[in-house]
Amino acid sequence: MSQYGASAAAYNLFLHPLRKYPGPRHWAATRLFLTVSILRGRYVHEINAMHRRYGHVVRIAPNQLSYTDERAWRDICGVTRAAPLGMRKDERLNDLVGGDATNPDPSMNKADMQHTRMRKALAPAFTIASLRQQVPLIMRHVDELVAVLSDAAREGRPVDLGRLYCFVLYDIFSDLFLGESFHLLGDGALHPWAASMAGFAKATTALAALSHFPVARLMISVMLRFMGTKSRDAFMNPCFDRFERRVRAQEGSGRFDIVHFILDGKQHVTAKELRDFSPFLMIGGGETMSSLMPCLTYLLLKHPGVLQRLAKEIRETFASEADLTAEGILRLPYLGACIDEALRMYPPVPQGNDRVVPAGGARVCGDLLPEGTIVVVSQLSTYRQKRNWFRPDSFLPERWLPEAGPEFARDCKASFKPFLVGPQNCLGQELANLTLRLIVSKLLLNFDLRLEPESDMTWQTDLPVYNVWIKPPLMVQLAKLRE
């Protein structure tokens, strides 16, 4: 066995088609080092350090390359002759978490036609016109969050804003995607469900990493077969139950939520297909946004000048909450700049999704790669390189404003793709932008905020990553501005 391992390492270092690419020799020799880094939640930070040392492309495993070059977005995710729908995401974990029936990404469906059909079915629900009809529903949940925070402010009690963001966002997205809120801010019956998200992220990330090794993949398959899918079902069933009730109530429901626009659309997708996909709409919306909101809040609280300028913009634009409208918040330039800068500093999916070079090979950044090569645009690394950005580790929202100073002229904004690019980009980016702006605007119209010292200490370290950020509590003291 050791002789085979030594032979494989020698081949990977001296004969492999990717041998010319820079990177740590031990990571190029065996995938074991990348896997250990993933299991420790450190891989994003270690790959970022590699890019700072080696440049725009780094070999992070025998058969895998990581990129920070803006051209890689087009070559990997965009429409090319080799991959008309963009390179496929790695399907390695697909059958382990439920196969095509519960596929967390429609772009991974076996048939390109099925992928196109699913996107066409979802698209009408995410147009600007459709989203404007969701504003009253979103606002109801944000008002509930404000009420919870007002109680804490009156009592002088600090709150974990990260936890409450998670609750309100899952309440919003369950109402939009399933037709019924989880009521996490209310009765709390499903608090364990929301709390399981970090564990779900860790488990699926670990399974994906280990499944690159044939013996481990076989053991995982056997384990799931004999142990059943009790944990997965406990996660899925609350989504399935609500979705089925919503579909039964479709006729005459009077609801113009996401389900309405999909089921009433011209593209035929069965209720069963949507039901199976509904939990992953929840993950795609709720988990990524509940990852960004605490990060944005932490950055604002650590930069009082930025927070003061943002609060001034919001409070001078809206004299009261009654004046707050979707059109108004979408026109706030500094709020948009703060959100973009938070997305750059803490992209919701820090490493990005592994893609596989299609049959026949494909060119990435001018080089022809053999088929089967795993490639990824590392988002955090792309956004934290001095080659791409001025002062990349500093929170500077002004870089996104039209009047940005000359020091930002060389910022490579073409490399900034937090919602991806190409046929597999995120359909929900406008919904995310609208929801984020509503929450931040409501928060700063009602409260002054102060970061508690214990959170200041825990957030200063590099946060672990298991596909998404694993965040410590964000304890904040609030002072009510208006009754």
Order of alpha helices (4+ residues) and beta strands (2+ residues): alpha-alpha-alpha-alpha-beta-beta-beta-alpha-alpha-alpha-beta-alpha-alpha-alpha-alpha-alpha-alpha-alpha-alpha-alpha-alpha-beta-beta-beta-beta-alpha-alpha-beta-alpha-beta
